[in-house]
Amino acid sequence: MTYKKILALLLALMMMLTVTACKKASSDKTQETLPATADEVTPDETTSPLATTVPPETTVPATTAPPEVESVSYTVQRKSSNIYSSSDDELRHEQYYDLVVLLGDSDEESAINSLIWSDYQDRKDQFYDKCDLCASGNQPHIKFTCTFSGQVTNNSNGVFSVKHQLDWYAGGVYNVGNYGMVFDLNTGKELSLSELTGLNLTGVRDLVWRNIQYYQGGLYGDAYSVLSGFGWDDYEYYVEDNQVVIVFSEYQLTYGAGTPPTVYTGIFVD
């Protein structure tokens, strides 16, 4: 092989190595300078009070130390104050209250009995007199109703709860409503909605709104603005099978909406 051919081969080999090195360097530089791809973030729809595509999430319960008293013995006594016609002894006005009585004699149980008894007296003063006045009017064909049927909905984990249903009829629209009472068996005191849920008023409002929107759609379309004006005293609630339940009256959220909504919050006491 001549000297010129050898020199030409060496030059060709050097050029090939140079090109390869440049390509590798360019590739390495590209890999180093590409921006890292962030994981896509999906908004959590449950954080919006207007969400309608997802059910209310189960909230972590506000737990406390294990209670010393888990449950109690009780009885339900129907306190009737019916009114009958003096002429034919026909029932003219049905009225009663199912009084729940705890059977123990501890200070805590006595305190709870006293609170339930006070509720009974308040309901009599508020509704019974009004119904009595209607029943004594000039409508002998109408049987008036004012009843508070009651049941114990929770008696475990140191929480005792009573739910009452009010049925009231005085010649116009038949009214139905629910309300409850919740007690701490270890203190004898009523438990507030704030204590049971661990939420502030805004949190309760948004939880109720999500529930209503998901399960009842547009029936209560204006409820959010109404709920925005609620204070703690505007909410009725009880505990059923360790779950906090919020209830409303017929006309509380919107005029003439029909059956009042019952909100199962997904918040449990355990």
C-alpha positions as YAML, in Angstrom:
chain: A
units: angstrom
residues:
- id: 1
  name: MET
  ca: [0.00, 0.00, 0.00]
- id: 2
  name: THR
  ca: [1.40, 3.38, -0.92]
- id: 3
  name: TYR
  ca: [2.06, 6.12, 1.59]
- id: 4
  name: LYS
  ca: [-0.78, 8.28, 0.19]
- id: 5
  name: LYS
  ca: [-3.38, 5.49, 0.57]
- id: 6
  name: ILE
  ca: [-2.35, 4.86, 4.20]
- id: 7
  name: LEU
  ca: [-2.60, 8.57, 4.98]
- id: 8
  name: ALA
  ca: [-6.09, 8.75, 3.37]
- id: 9
  name: LEU
  ca: [-7.35, 5.82, 5.45]
- id: 10
  name: LEU
  ca: [-6.07, 7.36, 8.68]
- id: 11
  name: LEU
  ca: [-7.78, 10.67, 7.92]
- id: 12
  name: ALA
  ca: [-11.09, 8.92, 7.15]
- id: 13
  name: LEU
  ca: [-10.91, 6.96, 10.42]
- id: 14
  name: MET
  ca: [-10.23, 10.14, 12.44]
- id: 15
  name: MET
  ca: [-13.22, 11.92, 10.86]
- id: 16
  name: MET
  ca: [-15.54, 8.99, 11.62]
- id: 17
  name: LEU
  ca: [-14.48, 8.96, 15.31]
- id: 18
  name: THR
  ca: [-14.98, 12.71, 15.58]
- id: 19
  name: VAL
  ca: [-18.53, 12.57, 14.18]
- id: 20
  name: THR
  ca: [-19.47, 9.74, 16.56]
- id: 21
  name: ALA
  ca: [-18.13, 11.65, 19.56]
- id: 22
  name: CYS
  ca: [-20.07, 14.76, 18.58]
- id: 23
  name: LYS
  ca: [-23.34, 12.82, 18.26]
- id: 24
  name: LYS
  ca: [-22.88, 11.23, 21.69]
- id: 25
  name: ALA
  ca: [-22.08, 14.59, 23.28]
- id: 26
  name: SER
  ca: [-25.15, 16.17, 21.65]
- id: 27
  name: SER
  ca: [-27.35, 13.27, 22.85]
- id: 28
  name: ASP
  ca: [-26.01, 13.51, 26.40]
- id: 29
  name: LYS
  ca: [-26.57, 17.27, 26.48]
- id: 30
  name: THR
  ca: [-30.14, 16.86, 25.26]
- id: 31
  name: GLN
  ca: [-30.94, 14.32, 27.99]
- id: 32
  name: GLU
  ca: [-29.50, 16.57, 30.68]
- id: 33
  name: THR
  ca: [-31.32, 19.71, 29.63]
- id: 34
  name: LEU
  ca: [-34.84, 18.29, 29.05]
- id: 35
  name: PRO
  ca: [-37.25, 19.59, 31.78]
- id: 36
  name: ALA
  ca: [-38.62, 17.05, 34.27]
- id: 37
  name: THR
  ca: [-42.26, 16.12, 33.53]
- id: 38
  name: ALA
  ca: [-44.49, 16.80, 36.54]
- id: 39
  name: ASP
  ca: [-47.27, 14.40, 37.52]
- id: 40
  name: GLU
  ca: [-50.68, 15.61, 36.38]
- id: 41
  name: VAL
  ca: [-52.75, 17.00, 39.24]
- id: 42
  name: THR
  ca: [-56.48, 16.26, 39.22]
- id: 43
  name: PRO
  ca: [-58.60, 18.75, 41.17]
- id: 44
  name: ASP
  ca: [-60.48, 17.29, 44.11]
- id: 45
  name: GLU
  ca: [-64.13, 17.92, 43.28]
- id: 46
  name: THR
  ca: [-65.26, 17.24, 46.83]
- id: 47
  name: THR
  ca: [-63.64, 20.50, 47.95]
- id: 48
  name: SER
  ca: [-66.19, 22.52, 45.98]
- id: 49
  name: PRO
  ca: [-69.61, 23.18, 47.52]
- id: 50
  name: LEU
  ca: [-71.05, 23.06, 44.00]
- id: 51
  name: ALA
  ca: [-69.82, 19.55, 43.23]
- id: 52
  name: THR
  ca: [-72.59, 17.25, 42.03]
- id: 53
  name: THR
  ca: [-70.66, 14.40, 40.45]
- id: 54
  name: VAL
  ca: [-69.33, 12.74, 43.57]
- id: 55
  name: PRO
  ca: [-71.03, 11.61, 46.77]
- id: 56
  name: PRO
  ca: [-70.10, 13.23, 50.09]
- id: 57
  name: GLU
  ca: [-66.87, 11.78, 51.35]
- id: 58
  name: THR
  ca: [-66.68, 9.96, 54.67]
- id: 59
  name: THR
  ca: [-65.14, 12.33, 57.17]
- id: 60
  name: VAL
  ca: [-62.66, 11.15, 59.77]
- id: 61
  name: PRO
  ca: [-64.60, 11.03, 63.03]
- id: 62
  name: ALA
  ca: [-63.63, 13.18, 65.96]
- id: 63
  name: THR
  ca: [-62.52, 10.44, 68.36]
- id: 64
  name: THR
  ca: [-62.08, 10.78, 72.09]
- id: 65
  name: ALA
  ca: [-60.79, 8.56, 74.85]
- id: 66
  name: PRO
  ca: [-62.72, 5.29, 75.25]
- id: 67
  name: PRO
  ca: [-65.85, 6.01, 77.34]
- id: 68
  name: GLU
  ca: [-66.30, 4.40, 80.74]
- id: 69
  name: VAL
  ca: [-70.06, 4.01, 80.16]
- id: 70
  name: GLU
  ca: [-70.80, 2.49, 76.74]
- id: 71
  name: SER
  ca: [-74.61, 2.16, 76.96]
- id: 72
  name: VAL
  ca: [-77.55, 2.30, 79.37]
- id: 73
  name: SER
  ca: [-80.94, 0.72, 80.02]
- id: 74
  name: TYR
  ca: [-84.02, 2.77, 79.15]
- id: 75
  name: THR
  ca: [-87.74, 2.66, 78.51]
- id: 76
  name: VAL
  ca: [-90.10, 4.69, 76.30]
- id: 77
  name: GLN
  ca: [-93.30, 6.00, 77.90]
- id: 78
  name: ARG
  ca: [-96.10, 7.41, 75.76]
- id: 79
  name: LYS
  ca: [-97.51, 10.53, 77.41]
- id: 80
  name: SER
  ca: [-100.98, 11.02, 75.93]
- id: 81
  name: SER
  ca: [-103.16, 14.09, 76.26]
- id: 82
  name: ASN
  ca: [-105.96, 13.14, 73.90]
- id: 83
  name: ILE
  ca: [-109.14, 15.19, 73.73]
- id: 84
  name: TYR
  ca: [-112.50, 13.48, 73.18]
- id: 85
  name: SER
  ca: [-115.86, 14.87, 72.19]
- id: 86
  name: SER
  ca: [-118.13, 15.40, 75.18]
- id: 87
  name: SER
  ca: [-121.17, 14.38, 73.16]
- id: 88
  name: ASP
  ca: [-120.14, 11.05, 71.66]
- id: 89
  name: ASP
  ca: [-116.74, 10.39, 73.25]
- id: 90
  name: GLU
  ca: [-115.09, 10.44, 69.81]
- id: 91
  name: LEU
  ca: [-111.39, 11.25, 69.57]
- id: 92
  name: ARG
  ca: [-111.17, 14.90, 68.50]
- id: 93
  name: HIS
  ca: [-107.54, 15.65, 69.13]
- id: 94
  name: GLU
  ca: [-104.73, 13.11, 69.22]
- id: 95
  name: GLN
  ca: [-101.66, 14.33, 71.03]
- id: 96
  name: TYR
  ca: [-98.82, 12.46, 72.66]
- id: 97
  name: TYR
  ca: [-95.10, 12.56, 73.34]
- id: 98
  name: ASP
  ca: [-92.89, 9.48, 73.58]
- id: 99
  name: LEU
  ca: [-90.84, 10.16, 76.68]
- id: 100
  name: VAL
  ca: [-87.54, 8.27, 76.85]
- id: 101
  name: VAL
  ca: [-86.48, 7.51, 80.42]
- id: 102
  name: LEU
  ca: [-83.07, 6.17, 81.41]
- id: 103
  name: LEU
  ca: [-83.44, 3.58, 84.16]
- id: 104
  name: GLY
  ca: [-80.19, 4.09, 86.05]
- id: 105
  name: ASP
  ca: [-79.73, 6.35, 89.04]
- id: 106
  name: SER
  ca: [-76.33, 7.90, 88.30]
- id: 107
  name: ASP
  ca: [-75.94, 11.67, 88.25]
- id: 108
  name: GLU
  ca: [-75.33, 11.55, 84.51]
- id: 109
  name: GLU
  ca: [-78.50, 9.57, 83.77]
- id: 110
  name: SER
  ca: [-80.54, 11.83, 86.05]
- id: 111
  name: ALA
  ca: [-79.22, 14.86, 84.19]
- id: 112
  name: ILE
  ca: [-80.18, 13.35, 80.83]
- id: 113
  name: ASN
  ca: [-83.67, 12.46, 82.09]
- id: 114
  name: SER
  ca: [-84.10, 16.04, 83.25]
- id: 115
  name: LEU
  ca: [-83.15, 17.41, 79.85]
- id: 116
  name: ILE
  ca: [-85.56, 15.08, 78.03]
- id: 117
  name: TRP
  ca: [-88.35, 15.97, 80.46]
- id: 118
  name: SER
  ca: [-87.75, 19.68, 79.84]
- id: 119
  name: ASP
  ca: [-88.04, 19.08, 76.09]
- id: 120
  name: TYR
  ca: [-91.37, 17.35, 76.68]
- id: 121
  name: GLN
  ca: [-92.70, 20.32, 78.62]
- id: 122
  name: ASP
  ca: [-91.50, 22.81, 76.01]
- id: 123
  name: ARG
  ca: [-93.17, 20.88, 73.17]
- id: 124
  name: LYS
  ca: [-96.44, 20.75, 75.08]
- id: 125
  name: ASP
  ca: [-96.40, 24.50, 75.62]
- id: 126
  name: GLN
  ca: [-95.42, 25.24, 72.02]
- id: 127
  name: PHE
  ca: [-97.70, 22.92, 70.07]
- id: 128
  name: TYR
  ca: [-100.36, 21.38, 72.25]
- id: 129
  name: ASP
  ca: [-102.00, 24.66, 73.23]
- id: 130
  name: LYS
  ca: [-102.21, 25.70, 69.58]
- id: 131
  name: CYS
  ca: [-103.79, 22.41, 68.59]
- id: 132
  name: ASP
  ca: [-106.15, 22.54, 71.54]
- id: 133
  name: LEU
  ca: [-107.31, 25.95, 70.41]
- id: 134
  name: CYS
  ca: [-108.00, 24.63, 66.91]
- id: 135
  name: ALA
  ca: [-109.75, 21.54, 68.23]
- id: 136
  name: SER
  ca: [-112.13, 23.65, 70.30]
- id: 137
  name: GLY
  ca: [-113.22, 25.60, 67.21]
- id: 138
  name: ASN
  ca: [-116.15, 25.04, 64.90]
- id: 139
  name: GLN
  ca: [-114.78, 22.14, 62.85]
- id: 140
  name: PRO
  ca: [-116.16, 19.02, 64.48]
- id: 141
  name: HIS
  ca: [-115.45, 16.89, 61.42]
- id: 142
  name: ILE
  ca: [-111.68, 17.35, 61.69]
- id: 143
  name: LYS
  ca: [-109.49, 15.24, 63.94]
- id: 144
  name: PHE
  ca: [-106.52, 17.32, 64.99]
- id: 145
  name: THR
  ca: [-103.11, 15.79, 65.47]
- id: 146
  name: CYS
  ca: [-100.05, 16.86, 67.41]
- id: 147
  name: THR
  ca: [-97.78, 13.92, 68.15]
- id: 148
  name: PHE
  ca: [-94.09, 13.43, 68.91]
- id: 149
  name: SER
  ca: [-93.30, 9.80, 68.24]
- id: 150
  name: GLY
  ca: [-89.86, 8.97, 69.61]
- id: 151
  name: GLN
  ca: [-87.22, 6.29, 69.32]
- id: 152
  name: VAL
  ca: [-83.70, 5.72, 70.57]
- id: 153
  name: THR
  ca: [-81.41, 5.75, 67.55]
- id: 154
  name: ASN
  ca: [-78.06, 5.32, 69.32]
- id: 155
  name: ASN
  ca: [-77.03, 3.72, 72.60]
- id: 156
  name: SER
  ca: [-73.38, 2.81, 72.17]
- id: 157
  name: ASN
  ca: [-69.85, 4.22, 72.37]
- id: 158
  name: GLY
  ca: [-70.95, 6.45, 75.22]
- id: 159
  name: VAL
  ca: [-73.43, 8.34, 73.00]
- id: 160
  name: PHE
  ca: [-77.19, 8.22, 73.62]
- id: 161
  name: SER
  ca: [-79.49, 9.73, 71.01]
- id: 162
  name: VAL
  ca: [-83.24, 10.17, 70.67]
- id: 163
  name: LYS
  ca: [-85.08, 11.02, 67.45]
- id: 164
  name: HIS
  ca: [-88.59, 12.49, 67.49]
- id: 165
  name: GLN
  ca: [-90.96, 12.87, 64.57]
- id: 166
  name: LEU
  ca: [-93.53, 15.62, 64.82]
- id: 167
  name: ASP
  ca: [-96.85, 15.05, 63.04]
- id: 168
  name: TRP
  ca: [-99.05, 18.11, 63.21]
- id: 169
  name: TYR
  ca: [-102.42, 18.71, 61.58]
- id: 170
  name: ALA
  ca: [-104.80, 21.52, 62.43]
- id: 171
  name: GLY
  ca: [-107.10, 21.65, 59.43]
- id: 172
  name: GLY
  ca: [-104.68, 22.93, 56.78]
- id: 173
  name: VAL
  ca: [-101.48, 21.36, 55.49]
- id: 174
  name: TYR
  ca: [-100.29, 18.21, 57.24]
- id: 175
  name: ASN
  ca: [-96.87, 19.00, 58.68]
- id: 176
  name: VAL
  ca: [-94.09, 16.51, 59.39]
- id: 177
  name: GLY
  ca: [-90.70, 17.21, 60.90]
- id: 178
  name: ASN
  ca: [-87.86, 15.50, 62.72]
- id: 179
  name: TYR
  ca: [-85.54, 16.61, 65.47]
- id: 180
  name: GLY
  ca: [-83.18, 14.90, 67.84]
- id: 181
  name: MET
  ca: [-81.26, 15.02, 71.09]
- id: 182
  name: VAL
  ca: [-77.76, 13.64, 71.62]
- id: 183
  name: PHE
  ca: [-76.17, 13.04, 75.02]
- id: 184
  name: ASP
  ca: [-72.79, 12.09, 76.40]
- id: 185
  name: LEU
  ca: [-73.43, 9.22, 78.79]
- id: 186
  name: ASN
  ca: [-70.25, 9.98, 80.70]
- id: 187
  name: THR
  ca: [-71.02, 13.64, 81.42]
- id: 188
  name: GLY
  ca: [-74.83, 13.81, 81.23]
- id: 189
  name: LYS
  ca: [-74.59, 16.77, 78.86]
- id: 190
  name: GLU
  ca: [-75.99, 17.34, 75.40]
- id: 191
  name: LEU
  ca: [-73.47, 17.07, 72.58]
- id: 192
  name: SER
  ca: [-73.42, 19.93, 70.09]
- id: 193
  name: LEU
  ca: [-73.22, 19.45, 66.34]
- id: 194
  name: SER
  ca: [-69.78, 21.04, 66.43]
- id: 195
  name: GLU
  ca: [-68.55, 18.52, 69.01]
- id: 196
  name: LEU
  ca: [-69.99, 15.58, 67.07]
- id: 197
  name: THR
  ca: [-68.62, 16.55, 63.66]
- id: 198
  name: GLY
  ca: [-65.45, 18.45, 64.50]
- id: 199
  name: LEU
  ca: [-66.52, 21.00, 61.84]
- id: 200
  name: ASN
  ca: [-67.15, 24.73, 61.92]
- id: 201
  name: LEU
  ca: [-70.31, 26.28, 60.48]
- id: 202
  name: THR
  ca: [-68.80, 26.59, 57.02]
- id: 203
  name: GLY
  ca: [-67.78, 22.94, 57.04]
- id: 204
  name: VAL
  ca: [-71.26, 21.82, 58.09]
- id: 205
  name: ARG
  ca: [-72.88, 23.98, 55.43]
- id: 206
  name: ASP
  ca: [-70.69, 22.62, 52.63]
- id: 207
  name: LEU
  ca: [-71.12, 19.02, 53.77]
- id: 208
  name: VAL
  ca: [-74.92, 19.41, 53.81]
- id: 209
  name: TRP
  ca: [-74.89, 21.11, 50.40]
- id: 210
  name: ARG
  ca: [-72.80, 18.40, 48.73]
- id: 211
  name: ASN
  ca: [-75.09, 15.73, 50.16]
- id: 212
  name: ILE
  ca: [-78.29, 17.47, 49.02]
- id: 213
  name: GLN
  ca: [-76.90, 18.13, 45.54]
- id: 214
  name: TYR
  ca: [-75.73, 14.57, 45.04]
- id: 215
  name: TYR
  ca: [-78.78, 12.73, 46.34]
- id: 216
  name: GLN
  ca: [-81.60, 15.18, 45.62]
- id: 217
  name: GLY
  ca: [-80.39, 17.21, 42.66]
- id: 218
  name: GLY
  ca: [-82.19, 20.45, 41.89]
- id: 219
  name: LEU
  ca: [-85.04, 20.00, 44.34]
- id: 220
  name: TYR
  ca: [-83.29, 22.30, 46.80]
- id: 221
  name: GLY
  ca: [-81.51, 24.53, 44.30]
- id: 222
  name: ASP
  ca: [-81.60, 27.65, 46.48]
- id: 223
  name: ALA
  ca: [-80.53, 25.86, 49.65]
- id: 224
  name: TYR
  ca: [-76.91, 27.04, 49.56]
- id: 225
  name: SER
  ca: [-77.84, 30.70, 50.04]
- id: 226
  name: VAL
  ca: [-80.22, 29.73, 52.85]
- id: 227
  name: LEU
  ca: [-77.60, 27.59, 54.56]
- id: 228
  name: SER
  ca: [-75.14, 30.46, 54.37]
- id: 229
  name: GLY
  ca: [-77.29, 32.35, 56.86]
- id: 230
  name: PHE
  ca: [-77.63, 29.45, 59.32]
- id: 231
  name: GLY
  ca: [-76.31, 29.50, 62.86]
- id: 232
  name: TRP
  ca: [-75.80, 26.43, 65.03]
- id: 233
  name: ASP
  ca: [-79.35, 26.67, 66.42]
- id: 234
  name: ASP
  ca: [-80.84, 26.32, 62.93]
- id: 235
  name: TYR
  ca: [-79.63, 22.72, 62.58]
- id: 236
  name: GLU
  ca: [-81.51, 19.72, 63.96]
- id: 237
  name: TYR
  ca: [-79.51, 16.53, 64.32]
- id: 238
  name: TYR
  ca: [-79.25, 13.14, 65.99]
- id: 239
  name: VAL
  ca: [-76.98, 10.10, 65.91]
- id: 240
  name: GLU
  ca: [-78.18, 6.90, 64.24]
- id: 241
  name: ASP
  ca: [-76.09, 3.72, 64.40]
- id: 242
  name: ASN
  ca: [-73.10, 5.88, 65.42]
- id: 243
  name: GLN
  ca: [-73.50, 8.18, 62.38]
- id: 244
  name: VAL
  ca: [-74.32, 11.89, 62.71]
- id: 245
  name: VAL
  ca: [-77.56, 12.75, 60.87]
- id: 246
  name: ILE
  ca: [-78.78, 16.29, 60.11]
- id: 247
  name: VAL
  ca: [-82.47, 16.96, 59.42]
- id: 248
  name: PHE
  ca: [-84.59, 19.93, 58.37]
- id: 249
  name: SER
  ca: [-88.19, 21.04, 58.54]
- id: 250
  name: GLU
  ca: [-90.43, 21.21, 55.47]
- id: 251
  name: TYR
  ca: [-90.00, 24.90, 54.72]
- id: 252
  name: GLN
  ca: [-86.57, 25.49, 56.20]
- id: 253
  name: LEU
  ca: [-84.50, 25.25, 53.02]
- id: 254
  name: THR
  ca: [-87.01, 26.17, 50.35]
- id: 255
  name: TYR
  ca: [-90.69, 26.95, 50.22]
- id: 256
  name: GLY
  ca: [-92.97, 23.95, 49.71]
- id: 257
  name: ALA
  ca: [-90.20, 21.51, 48.82]
- id: 258
  name: GLY
  ca: [-92.04, 18.48, 50.13]
- id: 259
  name: THR
  ca: [-90.40, 15.86, 52.29]
- id: 260
  name: PRO
  ca: [-87.63, 17.49, 54.35]
- id: 261
  name: PRO
  ca: [-84.14, 16.28, 53.45]
- id: 262
  name: THR
  ca: [-82.26, 13.92, 55.76]
- id: 263
  name: VAL
  ca: [-78.48, 14.24, 55.50]
- id: 264
  name: TYR
  ca: [-76.40, 11.23, 56.48]
- id: 265
  name: THR
  ca: [-73.09, 12.97, 57.03]
- id: 266
  name: GLY
  ca: [-70.68, 10.03, 56.87]
- id: 267
  name: ILE
  ca: [-69.28, 11.19, 60.21]
- id: 268
  name: PHE
  ca: [-69.22, 8.46, 62.86]
- id: 269
  name: VAL
  ca: [-68.67, 8.49, 66.59]
- id: 270
  name: ASP
  ca: [-66.53, 5.55, 67.61]
...
